[in-house]
């Protein structure tokens, strides 16, 4: 990564995290008008994110794939800067039980990734779209096993609203996860994906965040200058995921398969 990809001079402050308690609904804290404008650390992150290098395993093909978008919504909560995640219901055909960014497939009336990402976030979390300020896009990414072409849309939660599991058929819970908890080395692990590859993951707010969502969060921590040293290397023992093939438990993934998005 080149030096200009980083925005490490913009570090969000805030008190230490309160711990990994699960918060299934997120009510907005009271705040004054001076904190409604986009903070410089997030504007800097948006600029760096637009130039983000895409790993070869996540580069979209020239054609094909299902168009989709996710909303990466940063806000300012009681524990400092945070990001909005959902936890999907168990039993779904895709991404069952996984934490994720709000998002989904394009619909015919969506004019672009921003429309798709915000619409899906409203449908899934009940967030008020009037309080969302769109900042830009990360490069399009590709989830190979599901053939989704995903455009992550970065946004600032200028006027936070109450959120909840608005689509009870797909969403089990909604949570605002502090950046400080994501960056805490004690909350970081590696997991072995169902395909045998390994990648970064986060234990936060009673959830194990892994796969595509964790890959993006991991990259944003680096770009934002928030990453702290953690056990991440050849000697790190991956945590097996529910549903992984039994023969994956006792073997290490091939080098070329590591760090691929597994969700």
C-alpha positions in Angstrom: 0.0 0.0 0.0 1.3 3.4 -0.9 1.7 6.2 1.6 -1.1 8.3 0.1 -3.6 5.4 0.6 -3.4 6.0 4.3 -5.3 8.6 6.3 -3.5 7.8 9.5 -3.3 11.4 10.6 -7.0 11.3 11.2 -7.7 9.1 14.2 -11.0 9.2 15.9 -10.9 9.7 19.6 -13.4 8.7 22.3 -13.5 6.8 25.6 -12.5 3.1 25.9 -15.1 0.6 24.7 -17.6 -0.6 27.3 -17.2 -4.3 26.3 -18.7 -6.9 24.0 -22.3 -6.7 25.2 -24.9 -7.2 22.4 -27.0 -4.2 21.4 -29.8 -5.3 19.2 -31.4 -1.9 18.8 -29.4 1.4 18.6 -31.0 4.6 19.8 -29.1 7.8 18.9 -27.3 9.7 21.7 -28.1 13.4 22.1 -25.6 15.7 20.3 -25.1 19.3 19.5 -25.3 20.8 16.0 -21.5 21.4 15.8 -21.0 17.6 15.5 -23.4 17.2 12.6 -20.8 18.1 9.9 -18.7 15.4 8.3 -15.6 15.0 10.5 -12.2 15.4 8.8 -11.1 11.8 9.7 -14.1 10.4 7.8 -13.6 12.7 4.8 -9.9 11.6 4.7 -11.0 8.0 4.9 -13.4 8.5 2.0 -10.6 9.9 -0.1 -8.3 7.0 0.8 -11.0 4.4 0.3 -11.7 5.6 -3.3 -8.0 4.7 -4.1 -8.1 1.4 -2.2 -6.2 -1.4 -3.9 -8.4 -4.4 -4.7 -6.9 -7.8 -4.0 -6.8 -10.1 -7.0 -9.3 -12.6 -5.4 -11.9 -9.8 -5.1 -11.5 -8.1 -8.5 -14.8 -8.3 -10.5 -14.7 -10.1 -13.9 -15.2 -8.0 -17.0 -18.8 -9.1 -17.3 -21.4 -11.1 -15.3 -22.3 -11.2 -11.7 -25.2 -9.8 -9.7 -25.1 -6.0 -9.1 -25.4 -5.1 -5.4 -24.3 -2.4 -2.9 -23.8 -2.1 0.8 -23.9 1.0 3.0 -20.9 1.6 5.3 -22.5 4.1 7.7 -20.2 5.8 10.2 -21.6 7.8 13.1 -20.6 9.3 16.4 -21.9 7.3 19.3 -21.5 7.3 23.0 -18.1 5.4 22.6 -16.8 7.5 19.8 -16.9 6.8 16.1 -18.9 3.7 15.2 -20.2 1.8 12.2 -23.7 0.3 11.6 -23.9 -3.5 11.2 -26.8 -5.9 11.0 -27.0 -9.6 11.9 -28.8 -11.7 9.4 -31.3 -14.3 10.5 -30.4 -18.0 10.5 -31.9 -20.2 7.9 -31.4 -17.7 5.0 -30.3 -19.1 1.6 -27.3 -16.7 1.6 -25.1 -15.4 4.5 -27.3 -17.1 7.1 -26.7 -15.8 10.6 -23.8 -13.5 9.5 -23.1 -10.0 10.6 -23.0 -7.7 7.6 -23.3 -4.1 6.4 -26.9 -3.2 5.4 -27.2 -3.8 1.7 -28.4 -6.1 -1.1 -29.1 -6.5 -4.8 -30.1 -3.8 -7.2 -33.7 -3.3 -8.0 -34.9 -2.0 -11.4 -35.7 1.5 -10.0 -32.2 1.9 -8.4 -30.3 4.6 -10.3 -27.0 3.6 -8.9 -25.1 2.0 -5.9 -26.1 4.9 -3.6 -29.8 4.4 -4.3 -29.5 0.6 -3.7 -27.4 0.9 -0.5 -29.6 3.5 1.1 -32.8 1.8 0.1 -31.6 -1.5 1.5 -30.5 0.1 4.7 -33.9 1.7 5.2 -35.6 -1.6 4.6 -33.4 -3.6 6.9 -32.8 -1.1 9.8 -35.5 1.6 9.5 -32.8 4.3 9.4 -34.0 7.7 8.4 -32.4 8.4 5.0 -32.6 12.2 5.5 -29.9 11.9 8.2 -27.4 10.2 5.9 -24.7 12.1 4.0 -23.2 10.1 1.1 -19.4 10.5 0.8 -18.3 8.3 -2.0 -17.7 4.7 -3.1 -15.0 2.1 -2.5 -13.9 0.2 -5.6 -16.3 -2.5 -6.8 -15.6 -5.9 -5.2 -16.5 -9.4 -6.2 -17.7 -12.3 -4.0 -16.8 -15.3 -6.0 -18.9 -18.1 -4.5 -22.1 -16.1 -4.7 -21.1 -14.1 -7.8 -22.2 -10.7 -6.3 -20.5 -7.5 -7.6 -20.6 -5.3 -4.6 -20.1 -1.5 -4.5 -19.5 -0.4 -0.9 -20.9 3.1 -0.3 -19.3 5.2 2.4 -21.6 7.6 4.4 -21.8 9.8 7.4 -24.7 9.5 9.8 -25.2 13.2 10.1 -28.4 13.0 12.1 -28.7 9.6 13.8 -32.1 8.0 14.1 -33.4 5.0 16.0 -32.7 1.7 14.2 -34.0 -1.8 14.6 -34.5 -5.1 12.8 -37.1 -3.6 10.4 -37.1 -6.6 8.0 -37.7 -9.4 10.5 -37.6 -12.0 7.8 -34.0 -11.3 7.1 -32.5 -9.3 9.9 -32.2 -10.6 13.5 -30.5 -7.5 15.0 -29.0 -4.1 14.3 -25.9 -2.8 16.2 -23.6 0.2 16.2 -20.1 -1.1 16.7 -17.5 1.4 18.0 -14.3 1.7 15.9 -12.3 1.4 19.1 -13.7 -2.1 19.7 -12.9 -3.2 16.1 -9.3 -1.9 16.5 -8.8 -3.6 19.9 -6.4 -6.5 19.4 -8.3 -8.5 22.1 -11.3 -8.6 19.7 -9.4 -9.7 16.6 -8.9 -13.3 15.4 -8.4 -15.2 12.2 -11.1 -17.7 11.1 -11.1 -20.6 8.7 -13.8 -20.1 6.0 -16.0 -22.9 4.8 -13.9 -23.0 1.6 -10.7 -23.7 3.6 -9.2 -20.2 3.3 -8.5 -18.0 6.3 -9.1 -14.3 7.0 -9.5 -11.7 9.7 -12.5 -11.6 12.0 -13.8 -9.5 14.9 -15.5 -10.6 18.1 -17.6 -7.6 19.0 -21.0 -7.0 20.6 -21.7 -10.7 20.9 -21.0 -11.3 17.2 -18.3 -12.9 15.2 -17.8 -10.7 12.1 -16.0 -12.5 9.3 -15.8 -12.9 5.6 -16.5 -10.1 3.2 -17.6 -7.7 5.9 -14.5 -8.3 8.0 -12.3 -8.0 5.0 -13.6 -4.5 4.4 -13.5 -3.5 8.0 -9.9 -4.7 8.2 -8.9 -2.6 5.2 -10.7 0.5 6.6 -8.8 0.2 9.9 -5.6 0.2 7.9 -6.6 3.1 5.7 -7.8 5.1 8.7 -4.6 4.6 10.6 -6.6 2.8 13.4 -5.1 -0.7 13.2 -3.2 -1.8 16.3 -0.7 -4.7 16.3 -2.5 -8.0 16.7 -1.7 -11.7 16.2 -2.0 -12.0 12.4 0.4 -14.2 10.6 1.5 -17.8 9.8 1.4 -18.8 13.5 -2.1 -17.5 14.2 -4.5 -20.3 14.8 -7.7 -19.8 12.8 -11.0 -20.2 14.6 -13.2 -22.8 12.8 -16.6 -21.4 11.7 -19.9 -23.3 12.1 -20.6 -25.1 8.9 -16.9 -25.5 7.9 -16.1 -28.8 6.3 -14.8 -31.3 8.8 -11.6 -31.9 6.8 -10.8 -28.2 7.0 -10.4 -28.3 10.8 -7.1 -30.0 10.8 -5.3 -28.5 7.9 -3.9 -25.1 7.0 -5.2 -23.4 3.9 -2.8 -23.1 0.9 -0.9 -19.8 0.9 -2.6 -18.6 -2.2 -6.1 -19.1 -0.7 -5.5 -17.0 2.4 -7.1 -13.6 2.9 -9.8 -14.3 0.4 -13.3 -13.1 1.2 -15.2 -16.0 2.6 -18.8 -14.8 2.9 
